[in-house]
Amino acid sequence: MPTLTYVATRRSAHAGYVVQAIVNNLAPLLFVVFHTSLDVPVAQLGVLASLNFGVQLLTDLVAVRVVDRVGYRRPLVLAHALAALGLVLLAVLPLVLGSPFVGLCLAVVVYGVGGGLLEVLVSPVVEHLPSPSETKATGMALAHSFYCWGQLAVVVLTTALLALLGTDLWPLLPVLWAVVPLVNLAFLLRVPMPPTVPDEHRTPLRSLFGTPLFLAALVLMATGGAAELTMAQWSSFFAEQGTGVPKEVGDLLGPGLFALLMGLGRAAYGLWGHGVPLRPLLAASGAAAAVCYVVAATASVPAVSLVACALCGLAVALLWPGTFSLTAARFPLGGAAMFAVLALAGDAGGTFGPLGAGLLADLAGGPLAGLATALPPDTGTGLRVGMLLSALVPVVFAVTVLTTGSRDTDR
């Protein structure tokens, strides 16, 4: 099939990243609303963030042996349907159930399955679209930039609508965002899909797990996912409760600029990164992310903390798509199953990273009280402690990149 027939497919794949950004980032923007209007404790907010990625992790696990056999279209359509349904339930269930937290959890589970399927499916679709091998890494980075544009749109539009409508009308927002997956679902019913890798040609998972380079890739996915999602999930709450700025300012200068700079970093590499060695760039990115976490946690001036949160978006821009590209270059016949395992590791990081930051914040009133006292005040949330110790995660990423051999092709 000629390459031109896949133009609509590529656009739908890009839109799939936008849908994933919606289900991953809308609820955290409403954390303060859930906390103040629904009386959901801070610790349970951390559970919500981690539940989403925990469900995605389980979905990745189930999808490992399914996608290559059933193809891409049906699970992609299902992913979009579940994303739309989960968003609607996010608006309805907390208001009709006796426990708002249980209602939020049920909604998160539904759209978390959709998000997990998108994580498994969209990257291999992009990877297997016809294109020259030397443009695969930049094409992957460009595609992943649409996650950032979706995240930015969620932050800006949600913040604007909350300011315009008031927090009492927050249930309208998930319903409005549910339109996006429904529209892309209609396109996915018609666009052509690339074939999956046949069983007889696909590299077995057993062989992959026996390769040190693939095991290192799993570490990179886990730490890269944690480094990205911990800041993305907590930056809104940290900006408002940890630095004391108003919600609108915190959302725009925290997760808003984070998404913008992450998107620009991915798009820049996608457009102009041909010939730039990916491995040293990833090592430098991990180190820069660690610095951003430390500065955000230790700066006594709120503006400096917010700038560090935003610059972290640029630092983590290539961690996830870059690891995908390095691994796909080394194991070109890994198939969707390989991407599912990589996504599984990434979602594990996305699950335990934000949860770990929240748990460490809770310890700031106990075992870590001395560390909390040494840091600037954060209205008693302890989030500065969580952010500071989370800096160890991108350090592990950078060390793993530097100590892993370069026998794979750095596309």
N, C-alpha and C positions, 0 to 999 in steps of 0.2 A: 504494500500500500504506500503511495507516495507520501513524502514527509508533510506536504502541505495539508493533507487531510487531517493531520493531528494538531493543527493550530487551535481548533476549538477544544480539543482534549487538554492541551497545555493550559489554556485559559481556565477551564473547569478545575484542573488540578491546583492552579494558583488560588482560585476561589475556595477550594477545599481548605487551604491553609488559613484563609480568612475565617471560615467557619470554625476551625479549630481554635483560632485566637479568641473568638467570641465565647466559646464554652469554657476556655481556660481563664479568661480575664474579666468577665462581667461580674461574677459573684464577688471576687476580691474588692472590686470598686464599691460594692455595697456592704462591705464588712462593717463600716461605721454605722450604717443604717440598721443592719441586723443587730448590732450591739446596742444601739440606743433605742430603736423602735420595737424590736422583738425580744430584747433582753437576753441575747445570746452571748455568753461569756467569751472572753478573748481566747481561752484555751480551746473552746469548741470551734471558734473561727479557724484556728490552725488545723483542727480535725477536718473541717470542710475542705480546706485547700488540699490537704493530703488525701482525702477520700477520693476526690476527682482523679488524681493521678494513680491512686491505688486501684481504682476500677479500671483505668486505662491500662495499668500494668497487667491485671488479670485478663483483660480483653486481648492484649498483645500475646499473652501466653496461649490462649485458646486459638488465636488466629494463626499461630506459627505453622500448623499443618493443614490449614483450611484454604487459605487464599490462593496458593499455587494451583489448587485443584478446581476451585469454582470460578476462578477468574476475578477480575477487578470490579466489574460493573455492579453486580448484585450487592456485595458488601459495601461499596461506596454509596449506593442508593440507601441502603439500610442505615449507614452512618449518618447521613444527612437527615433522614426521617427521625432518628433517635435524638439528634442534636436539637431539632425543632421542637419535638415533644418535651424533652427535658427542660428547655427554656420556658415553655408555657407552664410546665409544672412548677418551675421555680417561682413563678408569679402567683400560683394558685394554692399549692399545698401548705405553705407556712401560715396562710390565713384561714384555712378550713380545718386543719388538724389541731388537736389539743396541744401538741408540742411543736412550735415553729421549727425547732432544730431538727426534729425527725422529718418534717416536711421538706426542709432544705436538703437533708441527706438523701431522701428518696429522689428528688429532682436531680441532684448531683450524680447519683448512680446512673440514671437514665442517660443524661447527656455525656457522662463519663464513658459509657460504652461507645457512643458515637465518636467521641474524641479519640478513644483508643483505636478504633477502626481506621480513622483518618490518619493517625500516626503510622499505622502499619502500611496503609495503602498508597498514600499520595507520593511518598518518596520513591518507591519502586516504579510507580507509573512515570514519574518525571525521569528517573534513571533510564528506563527502558524505551522512552520515546526516541525515534530515530534522530541522531545528532552525532557529529564527529566526537571521537573519544577525548580529544584535547579540550573540548568545551563542556565536558560532563560536570566537572567540579564547579565551574563558574555558573553553569545552568542550574545546578542544585542550590547554590547560594542565592541566585536571583529568585528562584522559586520560593525559598524559605523567607525571603524578604517580604513576601506577601503576608506571612504570619504577622510580621511586625506592622505592616500597614493596617492589617485588621485590628491588631492590638491598639494601635494609635487611634483608629477610628472609634473603637469601643471606648477608650479613655475620653477622648474629646467630646464625642456626641453624648455619652452617658453623663459626663460632668455638666455639659451644657443643659441637657434635659432636666437633670436633677435641680439645677439652679433655676430653671424656668418654671418647672411644674411643682417643685417642692418635694421633699422626701416622702410625704404622705402618699404620693402617686407613683412610688418606685415600682409597683408591680406592672406598670405599663411598659417599662423598659425591656424586660425579658421577652415580652410578647412581640414588641416591635423588632427586636433582634432576631426572633425566630423566622422572620420573613426571608432572611438571607439564605439559610440552608434550604428552605423550600424552593426558592428560585433556582439555586444551583442544582438541586435534585432534578428539576425538569430538564435541564441541559444534559445531565449525566445519563438520562434515559436514552439519549440519541447519539452522543459523540462516540467515535470509534475508540477502542481501547487496545493498547499494545498487548501482545500475548505474554503469558507468564512463562517462566523457564520450565520445560518439560521435566518430569521426574528423572528420566534417564540421563539428562544432561546436567541436572542441578547438583551442586556440591553438597553432599550430605551434611547435616548439622553435626553429626558425630565427628566428621573430619574437621569442621570449623572449630569445634570446641577443643580439638587436639592441637590446635595451632596457637603458639604464644602470641602472635600478632593479633589474632582475633580476640583472645582473652584481654589483651591490652586495650583493644577497641571497646570492649564492654566496660572497662574501667573508665575510659574516656567518655563514653556515653553517659554513664552514671554520674560522674563528677561534673561533666559539662551540663547535663540536665539540671543537677542540683544548683550549680552556680548561676544558671540563667533563671530558673523558676523561683528560687528563694528570694532573689531581689524583685522579680516581677510580681510575685504574690504578696510580698510584705511591704513594698515601697510606698503604696498608698497609705496603709495604716501607720507605717513608720513616719511618713512625712507629717501626718496629722497629729498623731498621739506622741510620737517620739521627738518631734522638733517643734510642735505647737503651731504650725501654720494652718490657715483655714483649709477646709476640705477641697474647695475648688482649686486653690493654689497648689495644695499638696498633690492632687491627682494629675494636674497638668505638668508640674515641675518634677514629680516623682515618676510614676509609671508612664506618663505621656512622653516626656523627653527620653526616658529609657527606651520605649518602643521606637521613637523616631530615630535615635542614634543607632539602635540595633538594625533597623531597616536600612538605614543609609550605609552601614558597614557591609551588610550582605549584598545590597544592590551595587555598591562600588566594586566589591570583589567580583560580582557576577558580570559587570560590564567591562571592567578594566583589569581584572586579575589574571588574565592569560599570561602564563610564563612566570608568575610569582610563586615561589615554592610554598606549599601549603603548610608543611610540618613546622618550620621555624616560626611561621606566622601564628600558628596555633599555640606554640609554647609561649610566645610573647603575649598573646591574648590572655592566657591563663594567669600569667604573672600580673598583668594589668588589672584583671578582675579582682585579684586578691588585694591589690593596693586600693581599689575603689571601695571594697568592703571595709577595710581598715579605716579609711578616711571618713566614710559615712558614719561609722560607729564612734569615732573619736573626736570629730570636729565639734567644737563648742559653738560655732556659728551655724545656724540652721541653713543658710544659703550654701555653705560649703558642703554640708551633708547632702543636700538636695542635688548639687552638681555632681557629687560622687555617685549618687544613685543613678543619675542620668548617664554619666560616662560609663558606668558598668554595662549599659546596653551596648555601647560600641565595643567594649572589651570582650563580651561574650558572644558577639554577633556570629562568629564562625565556628564556635565550639561544636555545636550540634551538626549543622550541615557539613562542616569540614571533616568531622569524624565519619559521617556517612560516605563522603566522597573517597576518603583514604581507604576505607574498608571495601567499598565497591570496586575500586581500582585493583586492590589486591585479590579479591574474590569475585570476579565478574559473573560467575554462574551461581552465586549464592541464592538468587531468587528472592521472592517476597518473604520466604521463611527467614532468610538472613536478616532482612530489614525488620521483620517482626521481633527477632531476638534483640537486635540493636535498639529498637524502640522500647522493648521490655526493660533493657538496662537504663535507657534514658528516662523512662517513666518511673523506674525505681528511684532514680536520683531526684526526679520531680516530686515524688511522694515524700521521701525521707528528708530532703533538703528543707522545704518549708516547715515540715513537722518538727524537725530538729531545731530550727531557729525558734519556733514557738516554745518548745520544751525548755530550751536554754534560757529563754526570756523568763519563764516561770521560776527557774532556779535562781534568778537574780535576787529574789527575796530570801534565799536560803544559802545553799552552799557557795553560790557565786556572788554573794552580797558584797564581798570585798572588791571584786572586779567591777561590779556595778557602781560602787562608791567612787572608784577611780575615774569613771567615765562621766561625761557631761550628763546632766539630768534629762530624763525622758518621760516625765510625768508618771513615773512608777511602773511603766509597762515592762521594763527590762529588755526592750528590743535592741538597745545598743549592745548589750552583752551577746544576744543572739546573732546580731550582724557581725560583731567582731570575731567570734569563734567560727562563724561560717566562712571566713576568709581562708580557712585551711582547705576547703574543698577545691577552689581553683588552683591552689598550690599543688595539690595532688595531681590535678589535670596536667599542669605544666611539667611536673617532674616525670609523669608517665610518658608524655610526648618526647621529652628529651632522652629518656632512657630506653625507649623502644627503637629497635633497629629500623632502618629506612629501606628494607628490601622491597616493601610495597611501593607502588608507583605513586609519587606525589604529583597528582594531576594538577 
